[in-house]
Amino acid sequence: MTNKVDNTLSSRSSKADIKPENFPEKLVWHTMVWTYAFYLIGGLYIVGAVLAWIFFFYLVLKIWFQTEETPSSQRVFIPLIIWVWIVGMLVMEVALIMGHLDFNLPTSLIIKSSIGWAKGWAVLALYPLAGCLKIRPQIVYRAACIVCFHTLLLSPLLIVAPILHLPEILYVSPLKAVGGPGTTFFDVSLYEINLEGEIRQRLFAPWGPALGFVGNVYFAMALREKNKKWRWFGIIGSIYMCLICKSRLAQVCLIVTPTFIFFISRLTRPFVLVLLGATSVFGGLLSTPIINAFDSFWTKFKEARAESTRVRMVLKEIAGYRWETEAPIWGHGVVERGPHLVEYMPIGSHHTWYGLLFVKGIVGFYALAVPMALSFLVLLIKAQRYETARSGLAILFILFLYTFGENLEILAYLYWPGLVIMGIAFKPTIREK
């Protein structure tokens, strides 16, 4: 009886006192826990891009020094699906170069765009690759919950800032000199006002919907936290992010993702199969009212922010038309400034798939579509057995949903912890604890 009590206390203590045990875990832990510190100096964009390459070079060294005598627990093994991601992101660079050459863009612009690739598309392969290192998923989950807790601590300031008419932007970090997509990636903001004149928060993200993106990724990870206290901090904090950003997609994703993952990861269980069968029967019988209800929801969804919806739809139409008529194979190589009709928003932005078609053509489109589709199949199979695979599947599903509202590569520096979880979930043998 005494041993049982001691084991229970030891288990609870380990859940409460989880700490990084090696170099990769320390990198993940400290980079995430100090999110707001990096944000205050305008360094989040730089840190998110550089960290991926630090992981890469560390992994290369680990593989270089591996021998036949290296214990199996210390070996680095790269799953086939991660090689698919690596190849896909390399194809992105090829498409980028070809697009520049097709439109006779200068060599200096090719170099600049390639640096952008290294900070964007490349990290979509590098962070899952980092998951091949000895990184426990619980380290990532706990760090995410701590960031959410810090967000809750800042909530009083976020509430009173617009009431007291404090400035929207406190300052822009001098680190913007290193270059990036825009000054919003380096400024410190208390709040922002959207196209409809509403006050919304973006915290450490460059715009409101991006915060909702991060909030959803952190919510998926917080659900897997073992410690009850930190789990609730993570859940409440991540939901708070999704609400204060006032993003429609964030709020829909917050509901749809857990529901979808719950059922899709339990396809081998009889009660789920029976439930899905019953749902299909009743869905067929009630198809007309269901379709009408969905149409009504979709109309209200678009009308909630009519101006934003209009801009996004026009951007999509322009990008699709110009891709098809001007550069179907390799794309245009770069985004272009849009007309006044779309508030001068760049053509190729606000939609990953149309952005890929416009900038990198059909080649770039499939360079992302193939890895995402194969990853879904791999994680779907593994999610029937492993909890970490369910987290990875949730992250992938969130990424897929946000391809229709954001450009994945430009925000990878924010949601990279989710990519690491995906990489851990790809391992043949998943270490759950």
N, C-alpha and C positions, 0 to 999 in steps of 0.2 A: 504493500500500500504506500509506504514511504517513498519507494523508488518511483512509483507511478506519479506521485505528487511532485517529486523532484524533476522528473522528465517534463511534466506539464509546465512547471515554472521555468525550466530551461528553455522550452519551446517558446513561451511567451516572451522571455527575455531576448531571445535571438530575433524575434519579429520586431521588437521595439528598438533594438540596438544595432540593426543592420548597418554595416560599414563596408566601404570598398576594400578589397583584399589584394589587388594587384594594380599594375600600371594602367591597363585599359579601363578598369572599373573606376580608378581615381580620376581619369580624364572625364569619363561620363559624369561621375558624381559631382565633381567641382564645377564643371562647365554648366551643368543644369542648375545646381543649387545657387550659383552666383549669377543667375540669369539677369536679375534686376541690377546688379552691380555693373555687369557688362553693358547693359542698356543705358545706364546713366552716363557712361563715358562714350556711348555711341559705337560700341565695339561688337555688338551681337552679330552683325552681318559678316564681319571679318572673322570672328571666332568660329562661327558656324561653317564657314568655307575652309578655313585653315585646319580645323580639327579633323575633318574628313581625310585630309592628306597626311596628317600626323599618324592617324590610324593606319593608313595605307602603307607608309614607309615602315612603321613598326611591324606590321604583319609581314611585309617582305623580308625584313630581318629575321623574324621568327622562322619563316620558311627556309631562309638561307642557311640558318644554323641548325636546322633539324637534321638528325642523323638516324640511323637504324636503331641506335641505343636510346633515343628520346622516348620517354614513357608515352603511352598512347593518350594519357590524360593531358599531356603537354603539347601534343601535336596539333597542327593547324590543318584542317581539311576544308576545302572550298567545294560546296555542293554544286551540282550541275546547274541548278536554277540561278545561282548567283553568277555563274559564267554567262548565262543568257543575258542577265542584266548588264554585265560588263561589255559584252559584244554589242548590245543594243545602244548603250550610251556612247561607245566608240563610233558606231554608225551615225549617231547624231553629229559628231564632229566632222565626219566625212561629208554628210549632207550640208553642214554649215559652210565648209570650205567650197564645195561645189556650187552652192547658191551664190556665194560671193564671186566666184569666178564667172558664173553665167552672166552676172550683171556688171562685170568689170569693176567691182569694188576694189579700192586700193589695198595693198598688202598690209598697211598699218591697221586698217579696219578688220582684216582677217585675224591679225594678232590680237586686237582688242576683243573681238568676238570669241576667240578661242580661250582667252583668259576668262571671259564670262561663262563659257562652257565649263571650264575647270571649277568655277564657283557654283555652277547650277546643275546642269544635266549630269555631269560626272559624279557629283556627290550622291545622286540617286542610286548609283552602283557602289560607291565607296562605303557608305554607311551600312548597307546590308552586308558588305564584305567585312566590315568591322565586327559584325555580329558573329563571325567565325572565331573570334578571339574568346578568351575565357571571361565572359561578362555575364553575370547572373541577371535574369530579367527583373528580379526583385529590387536590384539596385536602381534600375531605370524607373520602376514603378514608384519607389519611395521618393526618389529625387523629383519626379513629376508632382507628387503630392505636396512636397515642400514648396515648389514653385506656386502651386495653387494656394497654399497657406499664406505665402507672402502676398499674393494678390488680394486675399481677404483682408490682410492687415492694412493694405493700402486703400481699401474701399471707402473709408470716410473721406479721404482726400479727393477721391474720384467724384464723390457725391457733391462736396461743397465747392469744388473748383468752378464749375459753370455757374453756380448760384452766386458766388462772390465775384463773378466776371474776371477770373484770373485768365491770363493769356492762354490761348490754345497750345502754343508751342513755347516752351521755356527757353530752349536754346538748341542750336545745331552743333553737333560735335565737330571739332576740327579734323577728326578721323575721316571725314567725307573726302579728304584730299587723296585717299588711297583709291578712290573711284568706286562706283556702284551704280545700281539702277536709278537712283535719285536721292534727293536730300531727305525724303521721308524715312529712309533706312538708317539715318544717322541723327535724327532729331529726338528730343525728349518732349513728349506731348502729354498734356493733362486731359484733353478731350478733343473731339473734332466735330464739325458740322457737315452733314452729308448734303447731297443734291436737293433733298426735300426740306432742308433746313432743320433737321432733327439733330439733337445732341447725342453723340455716341462715343464710346471709348475704344481705343485701340491699344493702350498700354505699350508693350514692347514690340508690337507688330507695326508694319508700315501703314496699314489701313484697317478699318473695322472688320470686314469679312475675314481678313487674314487672322485676326485674333480668334474669331469663331472657329477657324480651321484648327489652330493650335489647341483651343479649348476642347474640341471633339477628340483630338488625338490623346490629350491628357486624360480625358474622361474614360476613354477605352482602357488606358493603362491604370487609372485609379481604381477601376472595378476589380483589378487583379491584386491589389495591395492586400497583404495578409493581416497587417495590424489594423484593428477596427478604427482606432482614433485617426490614424493617418489616412485610411481609406475614406472616411467621411470628410476630412479636410480636402482631399483630392476631388471627391465627387462634387461637393458644394462649390469649391473654388472653380472647377472646370465648367460647371453649369453657369456660374456667375459670369465667367468670361463669355460664354455663348449668348447670354442675355444682354449684357451691357454693350456688346458690339452691335446689337440690333441688326444682325444678319439673318435674313430669312432662311438661307441655306444651312446656316449653323444650327438653327433651332429645329429644322426638319431632320437634319442629319443626327441630331442628339437623340431623337426618338426612333428613327428608322434603323440606325446601325445596331443598337443592342438587340432589337427585336429580330432583325434579319440574322444576326450572328447566332442568337440563341437557337433558332430553328435549323439553320443551315449547318451548324456544327454538331447536330444531334440526329442526323439522317439515319443512323443505324439503330436508333432507339424506336421500339414499336409505337410508343404513345405519340411520337412526332409524326411517324408515317400515317397513323390513323387520323391524327388531327389534320395533316395536310390533305389527306384523301377527302375528309369531310369538308374541308375548306373549299376544295376544288368543286365538289358537288354543289354546295350552297352558292359558291361563286358563279357557277354556270346558271343556276336558277335565278339568281339576283343580279345578273350581269348588267341589265339596263340601269337599275338604280345606282349600282356601283359606279358605272361609267359616268353617269350624270353627276354623281357626288364628286368624283375625281375632277371632272371638267369644271365644276363650280369651285372646288378648292384651288385648281390651277389658275383660274381666272382671278380669284381673290389674291392668290399668291403674287401674281404679276401686278395687280393693281395696288398692292400694298406700297410698292415703290415704283410707280409708273415710269418716272423719268429714268431711273436706273435701269429698269427693264428695257425701255426703248433704246437707250444707248448700247446696251449689251447686244440686243437683237440686230441693230444696224451694223455694229462692229462685226458680228458674226457673218452677216450677209456680204459685207464688203470683202472680208477676208476670204470667204468661200468663193466668191465670184472672181477675185483677182488671182487666187491660187489656180483655179480651173482654167482660166484664160491666158495667164501669163507665165506661170512656173509650176506645172503639175508634178514634175519629178523631184527636183531639188529645192523648190521654194525660192523665196527672194533673198534669203541669207540673213536679213535683218528686219526688225519691225519698222514701221513707218508712221510718222505722225498723221493722225486722222484729221478729217475736216471739222469745221465748226458744228456740223450736224451731230457729231459724237463727242462734243466738248473737247475736241483735239486729243482724245484718248488715242494711244498708239494702236494701229491696225495690227492684229495678231495678239492682242492682250485680252484678258478677262475670259479666256476659254482655251484650255490646253490643246484640245484637238484641232480647232480652227487655227490656233496660233501655230501649231506644228505644221499644218498644211500650208499656211501662208509663208512661214519662215524656212521650213525644211522640207516641204513637199510631202508627197506620199511616202517617200523613204523614211523621213523622220516620224511620220504618223505610225508606221508599222514598227519602227525602232522602239516605240513605247508600248504599242498595243500588244505585241507578241510577248514581251516579258511580263506585262500585267496579266494577260490571259493565262499564261502557263503558271505564274505564281498563284493565281486563284485556284487552279486545279491542284497544285501541290499542297497548298495550305488547307484546302477543303478536305483532302484526304487525311492530312495530319491532325486537323481540328477535331476529328471524330475521337481522337485518343488523348491529345495533349492540350493543356490549358494555354500554354504559351503560343501554340499554333492558332488558338482562337483569338488571342490578342493580335497576332500578326495578320490574321484574316480580317479582323475589325479595322486595323490600320489600313490595309490594302483597300477595303471597301470605302473607307473615308476618303482616301486618295482618289479613288475612282469617281465618287460623287463630286469632289471638288475640281475634277478636270473640266466640269461644265460651268464653273464659275470663277476659276483662278488659273494662273499658269503655275504648274507644279514646281518647275525648276527655280523660279524666282523666290519661292518661299521655303525651299528645302532647308535653308539655314535655321529655320524656326522649328520645323516638325521633325528634325533629324532623329530625335530619340525614338520615334515610331519606326523609322527605317532600321535602326539598330535592332529593335524588337523583331521586325520582319526577318532580319538576318539570323538572329538567334533561332527563330521558329523554323528556318530552312534547314537547320542542322539535322543530320540523320538521327542523332540521339540528343534529345532536348533535356537540359538540366533545369528542372522546374523550380528548384529551391536555391 
